[in-house]
Amino acid sequence: MKKSIIVLSIILIVSIGVVAGMYGAGLLAPAQKVKVRIGYLTGDLHHLALHVAVAKNYFAQYGIEYELYEYINGPTLMQHFVVGELDFAYVGTPPALTARASGIGSNVTSLPVVIGSGNLEGSALVVNPEVIKSVSDLNNKKIGTPGTGTIQDVLITTYAKNNNLNITKYPGRISDLPIQYGRGEIDGFIGWEPYPSIAVYQYNASVLLTSHDIMPNHQCCVLVVSDKFLASKPDIVDKMVAIHRAAIDFINNNPAEAKQIAMNVTKLPMPVIDLAFSHMSFSKSVNVDSIKAFLIDMIRLGIIRNVDMSQVDSFINGFINTKYVSG
């Protein structure tokens, strides 16, 4: 019996020594949690899936650590994305298209690739109902936007062009637009939710057009990944997509709790959240046709200059990863 104990002790000591040696030689290392860098926009309910994933602890369940970075609008976020400061981002379709196009033939570090749908629609043009009673009244009015090149800017520019309207755009910080409207500095603004609903609730604005009226069922925000990250860590991308899809399912299956999470994040009252939700749709499927339509409009408007109409299909094929975009 004593001999057996001695033999087992020797085996245990040798085993510990071997394992310690492997650690020292770098042959056996403890599992490292992966930390990803995720960008999103200020107070944007279109990015609710991200906030749900945080609130429901989905990242930890998949062994993913994260750092969140907030930006004032999509073009600003994409400036940081293309130089390699982010791995993933929730962002509007047009800024992502512009970033992808601007990187063609340049020395940018990262190009965005679409791997998920943040939301469909979800923006609104709110106006002073005493001044603007119909679309024709938009002529020669001052309309705020969350910045040149944002999806809202592209939507209102396209709409004005298609309807022969002459509007003066006033780009500004999204959080300032309801305040500027309330002061009478602008006649209205187009923005992402919940800011149009804030203007309705706090400043008696009226919804003249939703983005559904401008482009029904359009892709609004997307989840993108850096092309380099996708190539080097496809297993982590799979996990991020799974986290995102679980969050979208949660929003659709638990709307009351999802609204509560939205209220906690934005610190806004439930009537604002309810109105904002009525303008949004959360889908796991990416509306590829609408993304293509955005690209065509942006080429026609001169926003994207280094892609021509003959390159649209090949550009979209590179921009959207078909492995992840279907429901």
ZAMARGU-4260 file (C-alpha; in steps of 0.2 Angstrom, whole numbers, plus 5000, padded with zeros to 4 digits):
<rodrens>
0) 5000/5000/5000 | 5014/5012/5005 | 5023/5008/4988 | 5007/5012/4978 | 5006/5029/4987
5) 5024/5033/4984 | 5023/5028/4966 | 5007/5039/4964 | 5016/5053/4972 | 5031/5052/4960
10) 5019/5051/4945 | 5010/5067/4952 | 5026/5076/4955 | 5032/5072/4938 | 5016/5077/4929
15) 5016/5093/4938 | 5034/5096/4933 | 5030/5092/4914 | 5015/5103/4914 | 5025/5118/4922
20) 5038/5115/4909 | 5026/5116/4895 | 5019/5132/4902 | 5036/5139/4904 | 5041/5134/4886
25) 5025/5142/4879 | 5018/5125/4873 | 5003/5126/4885 | 4995/5142/4889 | 4979/5146/4898
30) 4964/5150/4888 | 4963/5168/4884 | 4947/5178/4883 | 4945/5187/4867 | 4942/5206/4868
35) 4933/5215/4854 | 4931/5233/4850 | 4913/5238/4845 | 4908/5256/4839 | 4890/5262/4840
40) 4881/5279/4839 | 4875/5291/4853 | 4858/5286/4859 | 4853/5276/4844 | 4839/5264/4847
45) 4844/5256/4830 | 4858/5248/4840 | 4847/5241/4853 | 4853/5224/4850 | 4870/5229/4856
50) 4862/5235/4873 | 4852/5220/4874 | 4867/5209/4872 | 4876/5218/4886 | 4861/5218/4898
55) 4857/5200/4895 | 4876/5195/4897 | 4877/5187/4880 | 4895/5191/4877 | 4901/5182/4893
60) 4890/5167/4888 | 4901/5166/4872 | 4917/5170/4881 | 4919/5187/4873 | 4925/5202/4882
65) 4922/5219/4874 | 4925/5237/4874 | 4912/5250/4868 | 4916/5266/4859 | 4902/5279/4856
70) 4902/5291/4841 | 4891/5306/4837 | 4887/5299/4819 | 4891/5286/4806 | 4904/5295/4796
75) 4914/5299/4812 | 4913/5281/4818 | 4919/5275/4801 | 4934/5287/4801 | 4940/5278/4816
80) 4935/5261/4809 | 4945/5262/4793 | 4961/5266/4802 | 4959/5250/4813 | 4953/5257/4829
85) 4937/5245/4829 | 4934/5227/4825 | 4915/5228/4824 | 4902/5243/4822 | 4884/5246/4822
90) 4882/5260/4809 | 4870/5266/4796 | 4871/5259/4778 | 4877/5274/4769 | 4892/5278/4780
95) 4898/5260/4779 | 4896/5261/4760 | 4906/5277/4759 | 4919/5270/4770 | 4921/5254/4759
100) 4921/5265/4743 | 4934/5277/4750 | 4946/5262/4755 | 4947/5255/4737 | 4964/5258/4731
105) 4970/5267/4746 | 4980/5262/4761 | 4966/5261/4774 | 4968/5247/4787 | 4951/5240/4788
110) 4936/5239/4776 | 4919/5236/4783 | 4910/5220/4779 | 4891/5218/4783 | 4887/5203/4794
115) 4871/5207/4801 | 4855/5219/4801 | 4854/5231/4815 | 4837/5237/4810 | 4825/5242/4796
120) 4818/5259/4794 | 4818/5269/4810 | 4821/5287/4805 | 4808/5301/4804 | 4807/5319/4798
125) 4798/5330/4811 | 4793/5348/4808 | 4784/5363/4815 | 4766/5359/4810 | 4761/5377/4810
130) 4774/5381/4797 | 4775/5364/4787 | 4758/5356/4784 | 4763/5346/4768 | 4778/5340/4759
135) 4777/5355/4747 | 4779/5366/4762 | 4797/5359/4764 | 4803/5371/4750 | 4815/5384/4756
140) 4815/5377/4774 | 4829/5374/4786 | 4830/5356/4790 | 4843/5348/4802 | 4852/5332/4799
145) 4864/5322/4811 | 4878/5326/4799 | 4883/5325/4781 | 4884/5308/4774 | 4873/5300/4787
150) 4859/5289/4782 | 4846/5302/4787 | 4856/5315/4776 | 4856/5304/4761 | 4837/5300/4763
155) 4832/5318/4764 | 4844/5323/4750 | 4837/5309/4739 | 4819/5313/4743 | 4821/5332/4740
160) 4829/5329/4723 | 4816/5316/4718 | 4802/5329/4723 | 4810/5345/4716 | 4811/5352/4733
165) 4824/5365/4738 | 4829/5363/4756 | 4843/5370/4767 | 4851/5357/4777 | 4859/5361/4794
170) 4870/5347/4800 | 4872/5345/4818 | 4875/5334/4833 | 4860/5322/4835 | 4857/5326/4853
175) 4856/5345/4849 | 4843/5344/4835 | 4827/5343/4846 | 4834/5358/4856 | 4838/5368/4840
180) 4820/5364/4834 | 4813/5369/4851 | 4822/5386/4850 | 4815/5389/4832 | 4832/5388/4824
185) 4827/5375/4812 | 4810/5371/4804 | 4812/5353/4807 | 4825/5339/4807 | 4827/5321/4801
190) 4836/5309/4813 | 4837/5292/4820 | 4825/5286/4834 | 4822/5291/4848 | 4827/5309/4844
195) 4812/5313/4832 | 4800/5305/4846 | 4809/5317/4858 | 4804/5332/4848 | 4786/5326/4847
200) 4785/5322/4865 | 4794/5338/4872 | 4792/5351/4858 | 4775/5347/4850 | 4784/5343/4833
205) 4774/5333/4820 | 4780/5318/4810 | 4779/5323/4792 | 4788/5308/4785 | 4795/5292/4791
210) 4809/5284/4782 | 4797/5270/4778 | 4788/5284/4768 | 4804/5288/4759 | 4810/5270/4756
215) 4799/5257/4762 | 4807/5242/4772 | 4825/5250/4769 | 4840/5243/4778 | 4845/5256/4790
220) 4859/5251/4802 | 4870/5236/4799 | 4883/5226/4810 | 4899/5227/4801 | 4916/5219/4804
225) 4933/5223/4798 | 4939/5213/4783 | 4955/5209/4792 | 4947/5204/4808 | 4935/5193/4798
230) 4950/5185/4789 | 4960/5182/4804 | 4947/5177/4817 | 4932/5170/4808 | 4927/5159/4824
235) 4925/5175/4834 | 4915/5183/4820 | 4903/5168/4821 | 4901/5171/4839 | 4898/5189/4837
240) 4884/5185/4824 | 4877/5173/4836 | 4876/5186/4850 | 4868/5199/4838 | 4855/5187/4832
245) 4851/5181/4850 | 4848/5200/4854 | 4837/5203/4839 | 4827/5187/4844 | 4825/5194/4861
250) 4819/5211/4856 | 4806/5203/4845 | 4800/5190/4857 | 4801/5201/4873 | 4796/5218/4867
255) 4791/5225/4884 | 4807/5220/4892 | 4817/5226/4876 | 4808/5243/4878 | 4813/5243/4897
260) 4831/5241/4892 | 4829/5255/4879 | 4822/5266/4893 | 4836/5262/4904 | 4849/5266/4891
265) 4842/5282/4885 | 4834/5288/4902 | 4819/5293/4892 | 4800/5290/4897 | 4791/5276/4890
270) 4779/5286/4879 | 4795/5292/4869 | 4801/5274/4868 | 4784/5268/4862 | 4783/5280/4848
275) 4801/5277/4843 | 4797/5258/4842 | 4782/5261/4831 | 4795/5268/4818 | 4807/5253/4819
280) 4808/5235/4814 | 4821/5223/4820 | 4826/5209/4807 | 4840/5196/4806 | 4839/5197/4787
285) 4848/5211/4778 | 4838/5220/4764 | 4852/5218/4751 | 4841/5227/4737 | 4839/5243/4748
290) 4858/5243/4751 | 4861/5242/4732 | 4848/5256/4730 | 4857/5267/4742 | 4873/5264/4733
295) 4865/5269/4716 | 4858/5285/4724 | 4874/5290/4732 | 4884/5288/4716 | 4870/5298/4707
300) 4872/5312/4721 | 4891/5312/4719 | 4893/5306/4737 | 4903/5291/4731 | 4914/5295/4716
305) 4926/5281/4714 | 4913/5268/4710 | 4902/5269/4694 | 4886/5260/4689 | 4895/5246/4680
310) 4904/5241/4697 | 4888/5241/4708 | 4885/5223/4708 | 4903/5218/4711 | 4905/5231/4725
315) 4889/5224/4734 | 4896/5207/4733 | 4912/5212/4742 | 4902/5223/4754 | 4890/5210/4761
320) 4895/5193/4767 | 4882/5181/4761 | 4886/5168/4775 | 4878/5179/4788 | 4865/5190/4780
325) 4849/5179/4778 | 4837/5176/4792
</rodrens>
